[in-house]
Every structure is written in structure tokens, then in C-alpha cells.
Amino acid sequence: MKTEIPDKVATAALGQAVSLSHLRQHIGQQVCIQGWVQNRRDSKGLSFIVLRDGSGFCQCVLSEGELGENAFAQAQALGLESSVQFAGRVVEDPRQLGGLEVQVSSLHIWHIAEDYPIAKKAHGVDFLMDNRHLWLRSKRQWAIMRVRNQVIYAIHRFFQGRGFMQMDAPIFTGNACEGTTDLFETEFFDQKAYLSQSGQLYGEAMAMAMGKIYTFGPTFRAEKSKTRRHLNEFWMIEPEMAFYSLEMTLDLIEDFLQSVIGQVLEHCALELEVLERDTDMLRKSLQPFVRFTYDEAVAVLKGQKEVDGKKATDLLEEDLSKARDGLRETNEKLADMEAQAKKGGLKKGALARLEKEIQDLKTRQRDLEESIRNIPVWLESARNFEYGSDFGGSDETVITRMFSVPVMVYHWPKVIKAFYMKEVEGAPHLVKGVDVLAPEGYGEVVGGGERETDIDKLKDSIIHHQLPMNEFEWYLDLRRYGSVPHAGFGLGLERCVTWLCGIHHLREAIPFPRLMGRLFP
């Protein structure tokens, strides 16, 4: 199944094809491209194939008159995910994603795929998760992974540009940062060991050697949770800085997150378009962040403190009313469109557009129904919130509903924070911790703070948390030999990617998610 590629195509050898992401540099030229069939539709004498190569997507137009009867028949036999090589001319077409298409003059087929299990129709989450190795090929997952890659690059670029050294914390650990209740226990030869829940303690040791460091690696939590905000294996970025205060750390976190957001907006415009992400919302986070003490955040949550003349509880009541009105309107439109589809008589293109609108309305319907279920629960939780408790996901949503930028909540009750947090001067019931809550209901993306330097207070805290003192002697050495003020924080990569992409669940923000009940593929 091969036709000759014209000599004027300069790059036709295997592995030397032009990347789809670079096609704009070749407008009007003959090129060789290769990849997989992401979509195909046929009409009389024409086939329209959307090709993907990992770098992007491009519509390719195949004409029977150009290819000849035999080669055109081969093209029409290409199923989804068949692998091919095309030669053709690059032309501009603003109607297409990326604004380009390739008019194919010849083709070579590498492989005709079997019936691809992930069809255009809607699939359930379990089916897609069982086929995650294939689901990654979809346009939406492609876009998410590209954003993830850009976030990782932006993180390294930021810290390396600020004089930080990347160092690595162990994955096998003999002690816990915050207790062992949510750790995966394993055996390290004849010793009990755990999969790391954080590299932070080791990061402190490395910062005392290097000044400013960051770790970037997998971490593990054995929480038996299936919420959209939890994974059991995820990636953490954890900088630690010698001679840093809480205030300096807040400034660094803000600079860091804004740098990452800026890089994603600059380099992932196409990916964000595929995801239909509201980039105006992301740009708002380039403005100064809101900074609240825990006490102030609780007052906002409970509707005791107004922001720009409004209370959080009042806004939620308004949201609930709008959701109910929106659901009634959506149901009416959906019933009308489904009746049109059932009536029949529509041309193929018109029917396809109508079915797409119906699917969009069903998605909106589900979202509105979820809001109508959730908002009353959030209101009750907010009004009955008990001071001194940690914020749950709904509490974070209510607080951030008041703002279009991240909210930095600091000075937390000591009883709910880790043993190594430094006490607030004059208020020993509080510690110098900070949580950064992303807007739009995405919740905590950063947690950190200043570390306790007083060895006696640290020992008391270890005892209070019922941790084995002998396993922390090496950590206490950091206070015995050249102790200095220091601080750090941790960013959950998947939570950050979920927020920036505007997606619903963390499971889409990592190539192969590990969560309770999900070990394969």
C-alpha cells in the first residue's frame, strides 16, 4: 500500500517528517508528515482526515483525482488510529484548528488499526480509565498533558533562574512528616519503611547545605478517598529556603505561581483553546493575590465579613437561584433539540451539529444539577463551621468564590498543622503556616510556612504528636548545628494542572492515575 512521494518533497525519510506543530513555517510548500488518524469523514471523491503526531493536529484533504483510484481506496480504508505518512502542500484555512490544512498528493500506510475501542460516542469514566493507555491519545488528554509538560518546564525555569538547586529526597523513608496514618507501609529488607508522603524534612537538611533547594518527585498518600481532589500517587515540588521568613515565602509563592501561569498562557494557547479554558480567569491571577489570616478567612466563610459589600453566604444563595433558573432553561432547550433530532429529515452535517449541541446541553445540565445539590450543603457547612477546624473542599470553594485571584490563608491554629511549624510570636496557639487556595473552586494548591527553629519547642511538638523521638534525632541536628530561620512550601503538580486546565478531576492531570481501586493499566 504505497505510492511514490515526489522528489520535490525534501524530507520523506522515516523519522524526518515535518512536525505538525511546525507546519506554519511551510505554508505553500510541499511537506512530508506522519502520524495517526484521529478522525476521518468521507464525501464523494474526497476524504478529510485529521492527523495527529503528538505535537499537534492537522486536517488533511485527500482527493481521488489527485491520488488515483487505488491510493484513494486505501485512504478510505483507514480506521481511527491507523498510522500513515502523507506528502502534500500546506495551505491556510482559518476554519481549521491551527488555521492550516494539508492537501495530500501521496501516501504511505504504516499500519491499519483494528476497530478502535474509544469511539466518538460518549464513554463512561470506568471504561476510559480501563483504556487510559489509549485515552491519552484523545485531543483533550493531549492538551492536558501538553499543559502539564509546560508547567513542569516553567517550574524548573523559575527555580533555576532564582539560584535554587534541584536535589532529590528519598522515596523510602523510615519516619513520617506528619504521622503514619495515611502512609503506605512497606518492608525495606528487615526494617519497616514507608513510601514518602513528602520530601520536606530532607529538603530542610539540604537547604542547610545549599541555601536554596527544591525537590521534584513522586509522593504517596494512603488516604481511602475517591474525591476529585485526591490521588494516592502524585508529584510534588517542594522548595526549602535558608534565611527565609513567612513573609518572604508568601512573596516567593506569589511570584512562582504567576510565573507558571504566565508561561502556560504564552506557550499553551492552542491547548487551552482545545480545553475551552477561560483564559481571562487565568490572567486575573497575574494580579496581586489576596492575603488573609485564618481568622479573617473564617469570618468570610461564615458570612461575618463582607468583601466588596457582599457576603459569601449571600453570593451562594444568588448562585443557587441562578442555577435553578439555568436548569429550567437548559431542560427546555434540550427537550426542543431532542425533538428535532427525533423528527428526522436533517442533512448529515446539520444532524451532527445538532447532536453536538445536545451533548453540550447535557453536560451543562449535569453541571447545574450538581451545583443545585452542592450549594445548600456548602451553605450549611459554612454557617456551622467550627473555629479551629481545617477547611474542607467546600469551605475552600466558598472562600474563593469571593475572589478571582488565589487566596493566601496564613497564621493557622497550631493543633491542625504539622509538628514542625513555627509558632507565631505572642500567639503560641497559632503557627506560621500558609495555604494557597486557587480560585474557581479548585482549592488548595500550595501548603507551606516557616519552620520551628527552637529545639525545645520542636521536641515538645514531636511528643505532642506522639512521634518517635529517636527517629527524628537527625532532624533535630539541624537545630543543633547552625540553625537559621528557614521556610518552604509544597505545590501539588496535578492540582496545579487541574486548575490551569479548568478540568474537573485530578485523574486527568497525570498520565496513569493511581487512586483507590485503580492500579491498572
Backbone torsions as a table, in degrees:
resi	resn	phi	psi	omega
1	MET	NA	71.0	-175.2
2	LYS	-142.2	137.4	169.1
3	THR	-118.4	153.6	-175.7
4	GLU	-72.1	142.3	176.6
5	ILE	-93.8	127.7	-175.9
6	PRO	-55.8	149.9	-179.1
7	ASP	-60.7	-28.4	-176.0
8	LYS	-70.7	-10.4	172.7
9	VAL	-82.2	110.5	-168.8
10	ALA	-76.8	-21.0	-171.0
11	THR	-129.6	73.4	-173.9
12	ALA	-108.5	0.4	-178.0
13	ALA	-77.0	153.8	179.5
14	LEU	-56.3	130.8	177.5
15	GLY	84.0	-1.2	-178.1
16	GLN	-117.4	17.5	179.4
17	ALA	-69.6	159.0	177.5
18	VAL	-73.4	133.1	176.2
19	SER	-67.6	139.5	179.0
20	LEU	-61.2	-28.9	178.7
21	SER	-70.7	-13.1	-179.2
22	HIS	-108.1	9.4	-175.7
23	LEU	-61.7	-30.9	-178.0
24	ARG	-61.0	-23.0	177.5
25	GLN	-76.5	-5.0	-173.4
26	HIS	-126.5	27.6	-179.8
27	ILE	-60.9	130.8	-179.5
28	GLY	85.3	-3.2	-176.4
29	GLN	-106.2	158.3	170.9
30	GLN	-81.7	133.2	-179.7
31	VAL	-136.0	164.2	168.6
32	CYS	-111.6	129.3	177.3
33	ILE	-129.8	156.2	178.3
34	GLN	-147.7	153.4	-178.6
35	GLY	170.1	-149.3	-175.4
36	TRP	-122.0	147.9	-180.0
37	VAL	-76.8	112.5	-180.0
38	GLN	-90.0	-28.1	178.4
39	ASN	-160.7	151.6	175.6
40	ARG	-147.2	134.8	171.3
41	ARG	-136.6	147.3	-173.2
42	ASP	-121.5	149.1	167.3
43	SER	-139.4	178.9	-174.5
44	LYS	-61.2	113.8	176.4
45	GLY	79.0	1.7	-178.1
46	LEU	-136.9	146.6	168.7
47	SER	-129.2	135.0	178.0
48	PHE	-112.6	112.7	-177.1
49	ILE	-115.4	124.8	171.3
50	VAL	-88.5	116.7	-179.4
51	LEU	-99.8	141.4	173.4
52	ARG	-125.3	144.8	178.6
53	ASP	-130.3	10.9	-177.7
54	GLY	96.3	-29.7	178.6
55	SER	-93.8	-19.2	-177.9
56	GLY	175.6	-169.0	-177.7
57	PHE	-130.7	149.8	178.5
58	CYS	-153.2	134.5	172.5
59	GLN	-76.8	132.6	178.0
60	CYS	-117.6	130.1	-177.5
61	VAL	-103.9	121.2	-178.8
62	LEU	-114.0	124.7	-176.6
63	SER	-113.0	135.4	177.7
64	GLU	-62.2	-36.5	178.9
65	GLY	-64.0	-33.5	-179.5
66	GLU	-82.2	-41.5	-173.5
67	LEU	-86.7	-28.3	-171.8
68	GLY	94.5	158.0	-173.4
69	GLU	-59.6	-44.8	-174.9
70	ASN	-66.2	-51.5	-178.7
71	ALA	-64.6	-36.1	179.6
72	PHE	-66.5	-36.9	176.5
73	ALA	-63.5	-37.7	176.3
74	GLN	-62.2	-42.0	-179.5
75	ALA	-62.6	-39.0	-178.1
76	GLN	-73.9	-9.1	176.1
77	ALA	-91.0	-3.0	-176.8
78	LEU	-75.9	117.5	174.6
79	GLY	-89.7	175.2	178.2
80	LEU	-57.7	136.1	177.9
81	GLU	72.5	10.4	167.1
82	SER	-65.6	147.0	-176.7
83	SER	-105.4	133.2	-172.0
84	VAL	-143.0	166.6	171.1
85	GLN	-129.9	128.2	179.6
86	PHE	-116.1	149.5	165.1
87	ALA	-119.7	141.1	-179.5
88	GLY	178.2	-177.6	-176.7
89	ARG	-99.8	137.8	177.9
90	VAL	-87.3	126.1	177.6
91	VAL	-130.4	156.3	178.2
92	GLU	-82.3	139.4	175.1
93	ASP	-151.7	98.3	-174.6
94	PRO	-62.5	-14.0	-179.7
95	ARG	-75.8	-17.4	-175.1
96	GLN	-94.0	154.5	174.4
97	LEU	-61.0	123.1	-175.6
98	GLY	89.7	-11.7	174.9
99	GLY	77.2	16.7	-176.9
100	LEU	-137.0	160.5	167.4
101	GLU	-148.2	163.8	178.6
102	VAL	-117.2	126.0	176.1
103	GLN	-91.7	106.3	-168.2
104	VAL	-77.7	134.3	177.7
105	SER	-109.8	-19.7	177.8
106	SER	-160.8	162.1	-178.3
107	LEU	-146.6	157.1	170.7
108	HIS	-133.3	131.7	-178.5
109	ILE	-100.9	121.2	176.5
110	TRP	-81.5	-42.4	-175.6
111	HIS	-162.6	134.3	173.3
112	ILE	-95.9	117.3	-174.8
113	ALA	-73.0	153.3	171.1
114	GLU	-68.2	174.9	179.1
115	ASP	-56.7	117.1	-175.0
116	TYR	-73.7	127.3	-172.9
117	PRO	-70.3	-23.8	-179.3
118	ILE	-95.9	97.7	-176.8
119	ALA	-88.6	-178.2	-179.0
120	LYS	-70.8	-23.3	-178.5
121	LYS	-67.2	164.5	179.1
122	ALA	-70.6	140.1	177.6
123	HIS	-120.6	153.0	175.7
124	GLY	-73.5	159.5	-177.8
125	VAL	-60.8	-43.5	-178.7
126	ASP	-60.3	-42.8	178.7
127	PHE	-61.7	-44.4	-179.3
128	LEU	-66.6	-37.5	178.8
129	MET	-69.2	-37.8	176.2
130	ASP	-63.8	-26.8	179.8
131	ASN	-111.6	34.7	-177.5
132	ARG	-57.6	-34.8	-179.7
133	HIS	-62.3	-23.7	176.3
134	LEU	-100.9	-34.3	180.0
135	TRP	-58.7	-29.7	178.7
136	LEU	-58.2	-20.4	-177.6
137	ARG	-79.7	-13.9	-177.0
138	SER	-68.1	158.0	-175.0
139	LYS	-61.8	-40.9	-179.7
140	ARG	-64.9	-46.1	-179.6
141	GLN	-67.8	-36.4	173.9
142	TRP	-55.6	-47.4	-178.0
143	ALA	-63.5	-43.1	-179.4
144	ILE	-62.3	-44.9	-179.4
145	MET	-66.1	-33.4	177.0
146	ARG	-67.6	-40.5	176.2
147	VAL	-64.0	-43.7	178.0
148	ARG	-55.8	-45.8	179.4
149	ASN	-60.6	-41.9	-179.9
150	GLN	-67.0	-38.0	177.1
151	VAL	-61.8	-44.6	179.5
152	ILE	-60.8	-45.6	179.6
153	TYR	-62.7	-42.8	-179.4
154	ALA	-64.1	-35.4	178.3
155	ILE	-63.0	-51.2	179.2
156	HIS	-60.9	-42.1	-178.7
157	ARG	-61.2	-42.5	-178.9
158	PHE	-63.5	-54.0	-174.6
159	PHE	-69.6	-39.4	177.8
160	GLN	-64.1	-34.7	178.2
161	GLY	-72.8	-16.4	179.2
162	ARG	-101.2	11.8	176.8
163	GLY	81.7	16.7	176.3
164	PHE	-83.5	148.9	174.1
165	MET	-107.3	131.6	174.7
166	GLN	-79.1	129.3	176.5
167	MET	-135.4	164.3	-171.0
168	ASP	-117.2	130.2	175.2
169	ALA	-93.7	152.2	-179.7
170	PRO	-69.3	152.1	174.9
171	ILE	-88.5	-38.2	171.3
172	PHE	-80.2	126.3	177.6
173	THR	-132.0	153.3	179.0
174	GLY	-96.6	-12.1	177.9
175	ASN	-139.0	170.7	-175.2
176	ALA	-109.8	152.8	174.7
177	CYS	-75.5	-37.2	-171.3
178	GLU	-137.5	37.6	-177.5
179	GLY	93.1	164.6	-172.1
180	THR	-105.9	7.3	-172.9
181	THR	-67.7	-27.0	-179.1
182	ASP	-117.4	30.8	179.4
183	LEU	-103.6	147.2	171.4
184	PHE	-82.4	116.5	-179.6
185	GLU	-88.5	140.1	178.3
186	THR	-143.1	-176.8	180.0
187	GLU	-117.3	128.2	177.6
188	PHE	-109.1	90.1	-170.6
189	PHE	58.4	-113.7	-178.0
190	ASP	-103.6	17.5	-179.3
191	GLN	-117.9	149.4	172.3
192	LYS	-73.1	134.6	179.3
193	ALA	-139.8	169.0	-179.8
194	TYR	-132.9	152.0	168.8
195	LEU	-78.4	134.3	-169.7
196	SER	-60.1	135.2	172.7
197	GLN	-96.1	-10.2	179.6
198	SER	-175.6	147.7	174.1
199	GLY	-96.0	12.6	-168.8
200	GLN	-63.2	-44.7	-178.9
201	LEU	-61.0	-41.8	178.0
202	TYR	-68.9	-32.1	176.8
203	GLY	-61.6	-37.2	177.1
204	GLU	-62.0	-43.0	179.0
205	ALA	-62.5	-41.4	-178.8
206	MET	-70.0	-33.9	177.6
207	ALA	-66.8	-32.8	177.1
208	MET	-68.6	-17.8	177.3
209	ALA	-94.7	-36.6	-170.5
210	MET	-114.2	-10.1	179.6
211	GLY	93.7	-66.4	179.4
212	LYS	-134.9	122.7	-179.1
213	ILE	-135.6	165.8	167.8
214	TYR	-144.6	143.6	174.4
215	THR	-107.3	153.6	-177.9
216	PHE	-147.5	102.9	-176.8
217	GLY	-166.5	177.9	-179.5
218	PRO	-74.9	145.1	175.1
219	THR	-134.4	161.8	-169.1
220	PHE	-135.7	134.8	175.2
221	ARG	-131.8	130.2	-176.5
222	ALA	-92.2	30.3	178.7
223	GLU	-67.0	131.0	177.5
224	LYS	-88.1	71.8	-176.1
225	SER	-129.2	142.3	177.8
226	LYS	-120.4	23.4	179.3
227	THR	-73.0	164.9	-178.0
228	ARG	-69.1	-10.2	-177.0
229	ARG	-102.5	9.4	-174.4
230	HIS	-125.8	140.5	167.0
231	LEU	-132.5	154.9	177.1
232	ASN	-92.1	-17.3	172.5
233	GLU	-132.1	125.0	-178.3
234	PHE	-151.9	172.4	-176.0
235	TRP	-108.8	136.8	-177.9
236	MET	-123.0	142.7	172.3
237	ILE	-112.3	120.2	-173.0
238	GLU	-132.2	94.8	173.6
239	PRO	-81.0	146.9	173.1
240	GLU	-132.2	136.6	-172.6
241	MET	-130.9	121.2	172.5
242	ALA	-72.3	148.5	178.6
243	PHE	62.0	37.3	178.3
244	TYR	-118.3	141.5	174.3
245	SER	-101.6	174.2	175.9
246	LEU	-60.8	-43.2	-177.5
247	GLU	-61.8	-42.3	177.4
248	MET	-63.8	-35.4	-179.8
249	THR	-67.6	-41.0	176.9
250	LEU	-58.5	-43.9	179.1
251	ASP	-63.0	-41.8	-179.3
252	LEU	-65.0	-43.6	179.4
253	ILE	-59.3	-45.0	-179.3
254	GLU	-63.0	-47.0	177.8
255	ASP	-59.4	-42.0	-177.4
256	PHE	-63.6	-53.0	-178.1
257	LEU	-63.5	-39.3	179.1
258	GLN	-67.4	-33.3	176.1
259	SER	-64.9	-44.2	179.5
260	VAL	-64.1	-46.2	179.5
261	ILE	-59.3	-44.5	-179.8
262	GLY	-60.9	-40.9	179.4
263	GLN	-65.7	-40.1	179.1
264	VAL	-66.3	-44.1	178.6
265	LEU	-61.9	-37.2	-177.4
266	GLU	-74.3	-39.7	-169.4
267	HIS	-107.3	-6.9	-175.7
268	CYS	-123.8	35.5	-178.3
269	ALA	-60.3	-44.8	-179.2
270	LEU	-64.7	-43.7	-179.3
271	GLU	-63.0	-41.9	179.0
272	LEU	-67.3	-31.6	175.2
273	GLU	-66.1	-43.6	177.6
274	VAL	-58.2	-41.1	-178.2
275	LEU	-79.7	-4.8	-177.2
276	GLU	56.1	38.8	-179.1
277	ARG	-76.7	135.9	175.1
278	ASP	-76.0	95.7	-175.8
279	THR	-72.1	-20.9	176.4
280	ASP	-62.9	-36.5	177.3
281	MET	-64.5	-39.7	178.7
282	LEU	-66.3	-39.6	-179.2
283	ARG	-63.8	-29.8	178.2
284	LYS	-62.1	-28.5	-179.8
285	SER	-75.8	-1.4	172.4
286	LEU	-82.5	-5.9	174.0
287	GLN	-84.8	165.3	179.7
288	PRO	-55.1	140.0	179.0
289	PHE	-75.8	156.8	173.1
290	VAL	-80.1	137.3	178.7
291	ARG	-123.6	119.6	-178.0
292	PHE	-129.9	144.6	166.6
293	THR	-73.0	163.6	176.3
294	TYR	-56.2	-42.8	-179.4
295	ASP	-59.5	-43.7	-179.9
296	GLU	-66.8	-39.2	179.9
297	ALA	-64.5	-38.8	177.8
298	VAL	-63.3	-41.0	179.5
299	ALA	-63.6	-38.5	176.1
300	VAL	-64.8	-46.0	-178.1
301	LEU	-57.9	-44.0	-174.8
302	LYS	-83.6	1.3	-179.7
303	GLY	77.2	19.2	-179.7
304	GLN	-92.5	-12.2	-178.0
305	LYS	-128.3	126.7	179.1
306	GLU	-85.1	148.6	173.4
307	VAL	-124.9	117.7	-176.5
308	ASP	52.8	39.5	174.9
309	GLY	81.2	8.0	-179.0
310	LYS	-129.2	151.2	175.1
311	LYS	-102.4	148.8	-179.3
312	ALA	-59.6	-41.2	-178.4
313	THR	-65.5	-36.2	177.5
314	ASP	-66.8	-41.0	178.8
315	LEU	-62.5	-39.4	178.8
316	LEU	-64.7	-39.6	176.7
317	GLU	-61.3	-40.9	177.3
318	GLU	-64.0	-43.0	179.1
319	ASP	-60.0	-40.1	-179.1
320	LEU	-65.3	-42.4	178.9
321	SER	-63.7	-42.4	179.2
322	LYS	-66.1	-37.4	179.2
323	ALA	-64.5	-40.9	179.2
324	ARG	-65.2	-42.6	177.4
325	ASP	-64.8	-41.9	-179.5
326	GLY	-64.1	-36.3	179.6
327	LEU	-67.8	-40.5	178.3
328	ARG	-61.6	-45.4	-179.9
329	GLU	-63.9	-42.4	-179.7
330	THR	-64.7	-42.5	179.3
331	ASN	-61.4	-39.5	179.1
332	GLU	-65.6	-45.9	179.4
333	LYS	-63.5	-41.2	-178.2
334	LEU	-64.0	-44.1	179.2
335	ALA	-61.9	-40.5	-179.9
336	ASP	-65.0	-45.1	-178.5
337	MET	-69.5	-37.8	177.5
338	GLU	-65.3	-34.0	176.5
339	ALA	-66.2	-40.5	177.1
340	GLN	-61.2	-44.3	-178.9
341	ALA	-64.9	-39.4	-178.6
342	LYS	-69.6	-33.3	-179.1
343	LYS	-62.8	-34.8	177.8
344	GLY	80.9	-171.5	179.3
345	GLY	86.7	0.8	-179.6
346	LEU	-87.8	147.5	174.1
347	LYS	-69.7	160.8	-173.2
348	LYS	-55.8	-45.7	-178.5
349	GLY	-65.5	-42.8	179.6
350	ALA	-65.5	-38.8	178.5
351	LEU	-65.2	-39.8	178.7
352	ALA	-62.8	-41.6	178.6
353	ARG	-65.5	-40.5	179.3
354	LEU	-64.2	-43.0	179.2
355	GLU	-63.3	-36.5	177.3
356	LYS	-64.9	-42.6	178.4
357	GLU	-63.8	-37.6	178.6
358	ILE	-63.8	-43.8	178.4
359	GLN	-62.9	-40.4	178.1
360	ASP	-63.2	-40.9	179.1
361	LEU	-66.7	-37.0	177.7
362	LYS	-65.8	-37.1	176.1
363	THR	-63.6	-45.5	178.2
364	ARG	-63.1	-39.2	178.5
365	GLN	-58.8	-46.8	179.5
366	ARG	-62.7	-41.6	-180.0
367	ASP	-63.3	-42.8	-179.5
368	LEU	-67.6	-40.5	177.7
369	GLU	-62.8	-38.2	178.0
370	GLU	-65.5	-41.2	177.9
371	SER	-62.4	-41.4	-178.9
372	ILE	-65.8	-33.6	175.6
373	ARG	-72.5	-40.7	-170.4
374	ASN	-80.4	-41.1	-170.4
375	ILE	-59.0	-44.6	177.2
376	PRO	-60.1	-35.4	178.0
377	VAL	-66.7	-42.5	179.0
378	TRP	-62.9	-41.9	179.8
379	LEU	-60.9	-45.5	-180.0
380	GLU	-63.6	-43.3	180.0
381	SER	-63.0	-40.9	-178.7
382	ALA	-65.8	-45.8	-177.5
383	ARG	-67.4	-29.4	-177.4
384	ASN	-101.8	12.3	-178.1
385	PHE	-60.3	134.4	-178.3
386	GLU	-97.6	121.4	-179.9
387	TYR	-56.0	136.6	-178.9
388	GLY	100.5	-9.9	177.9
389	SER	-85.6	160.6	173.0
390	ASP	-79.0	157.3	177.9
391	PHE	-80.7	133.6	171.6
392	GLY	-87.8	177.6	-178.5
393	GLY	-58.9	-40.9	-179.9
394	SER	-68.2	-36.2	178.3
395	ASP	-63.2	-42.9	178.1
396	GLU	-62.5	-38.7	179.0
397	THR	-63.6	-43.0	-179.1
398	VAL	-64.6	-44.6	-179.1
399	ILE	-63.0	-47.6	-176.1
400	THR	-74.5	-15.6	176.4
401	ARG	-59.7	-23.0	-177.0
402	MET	-81.4	-9.9	-171.7
403	PHE	-136.0	155.3	177.1
404	SER	-104.7	5.6	178.0
405	VAL	-126.5	163.2	176.9
406	PRO	-58.9	149.3	179.0
407	VAL	-112.2	125.9	178.9
408	MET	-101.4	109.5	-179.5
409	VAL	-100.1	122.6	-176.4
410	TYR	-131.1	171.6	-176.4
411	HIS	60.8	73.1	-175.6
412	TRP	-93.4	156.6	173.0
413	PRO	-59.3	134.3	-175.9
414	LYS	-61.5	-33.4	-172.4
415	VAL	-66.3	-19.3	-177.1
416	ILE	-108.8	5.7	-179.3
417	LYS	-113.6	168.5	-174.6
418	ALA	-65.4	157.9	-173.3
419	PHE	-64.0	-21.9	-173.6
420	TYR	-91.9	3.2	-178.6
421	MET	-73.2	141.8	-178.3
422	LYS	-81.8	136.7	178.0
423	GLU	-67.8	148.8	174.2
424	VAL	-78.7	130.6	-179.6
425	GLU	-58.7	128.8	179.1
426	GLY	80.4	-3.9	179.1
427	ALA	-142.9	71.9	-173.7
428	PRO	-63.9	-10.7	176.8
429	HIS	-81.8	-7.4	179.2
430	LEU	-114.7	154.5	176.1
431	VAL	-127.1	160.0	-175.7
432	LYS	-85.9	58.9	176.5
433	GLY	-101.5	161.8	177.0
434	VAL	-142.1	138.0	168.2
435	ASP	-118.3	135.7	176.7
436	VAL	-106.4	120.4	-177.3
437	LEU	-103.4	121.7	179.5
438	ALA	-74.9	148.2	179.2
439	PRO	-71.8	178.6	177.2
440	GLU	64.9	22.1	175.8
441	GLY	82.1	14.5	-177.1
442	TYR	-85.6	-9.3	169.3
443	GLY	74.1	-160.8	-173.2
444	GLU	-67.1	127.4	174.6
445	VAL	-117.2	-21.5	179.9
446	VAL	-135.8	138.6	171.2
447	GLY	-135.6	138.9	-179.4
448	GLY	-176.7	-159.2	178.3
449	GLY	151.9	-173.6	178.8
450	GLU	-86.4	146.2	-175.2
451	ARG	-97.3	148.6	179.1
452	GLU	-69.5	131.7	179.5
453	THR	-107.5	-15.8	179.2
454	ASP	-78.3	112.7	-173.7
455	ILE	-63.7	-34.5	180.0
456	ASP	-68.9	-41.7	176.8
457	LYS	-64.7	-36.2	-180.0
458	LEU	-67.3	-41.2	176.5
459	LYS	-62.0	-43.6	178.4
460	ASP	-60.1	-38.7	-179.0
461	SER	-68.9	-38.6	177.3
462	ILE	-62.3	-42.4	178.1
463	ILE	-65.2	-43.9	-178.9
464	HIS	-60.7	-37.2	-179.6
465	HIS	-84.9	4.4	177.2
466	GLN	57.3	45.5	177.0
467	LEU	-101.7	149.3	-178.4
468	PRO	-72.4	114.5	-175.0
469	MET	-58.1	-41.1	-175.2
470	ASN	-62.1	-27.6	-179.8
471	GLU	-78.9	-8.5	179.9
472	PHE	-112.5	11.1	179.5
473	GLU	-60.7	-39.3	179.2
474	TRP	-63.5	-35.2	178.9
475	TYR	-70.5	-37.7	177.6
476	LEU	-67.3	-26.9	176.2
477	ASP	-57.1	-29.2	179.8
478	LEU	-65.3	-21.6	176.5
479	ARG	-94.0	-15.5	-179.8
480	ARG	-86.9	-28.3	-171.8
481	TYR	-124.3	89.6	175.0
482	GLY	78.0	41.3	179.9
483	SER	-63.9	139.9	177.9
484	VAL	-140.2	159.7	171.7
485	PRO	-58.1	136.3	179.0
486	HIS	-156.1	160.3	-174.6
487	ALA	-153.5	171.2	178.7
488	GLY	-172.9	177.9	178.8
489	PHE	-156.8	168.6	177.9
490	GLY	-130.0	135.3	175.1
491	LEU	-112.3	125.2	173.3
492	GLY	-79.7	114.3	-174.7
493	LEU	-57.9	-47.9	-176.0
494	GLU	-65.7	-35.7	177.0
495	ARG	-65.5	-39.3	178.8
496	CYS	-65.2	-45.4	-179.8
497	VAL	-63.5	-41.4	179.0
498	THR	-58.8	-45.0	178.6
499	TRP	-63.7	-51.3	-174.8
500	LEU	-65.1	-33.5	179.0
501	CYS	-81.0	-18.5	-178.0
502	GLY	72.1	33.6	-178.9
503	ILE	-100.8	171.2	-169.1
504	HIS	-91.8	-35.3	-168.3
505	HIS	-130.1	140.1	179.6
506	LEU	-61.1	-23.7	-175.8
507	ARG	-62.1	-21.8	178.8
508	GLU	-86.4	-7.5	-173.6
509	ALA	-95.7	4.6	-179.9
510	ILE	-137.7	142.7	-175.1
511	PRO	-55.4	-50.8	-178.9
512	PHE	-129.1	92.7	-174.0
513	PRO	-68.3	143.3	173.4
514	ARG	-118.2	113.9	176.6
515	LEU	-144.6	169.5	-172.4
516	MET	-53.0	124.5	-179.5
517	GLY	85.5	4.7	-176.2
518	ARG	-134.1	97.2	178.0
519	LEU	-115.9	-15.3	179.7
520	PHE	-125.9	153.5	-3.2
521	PRO	-74.6	NA	NA
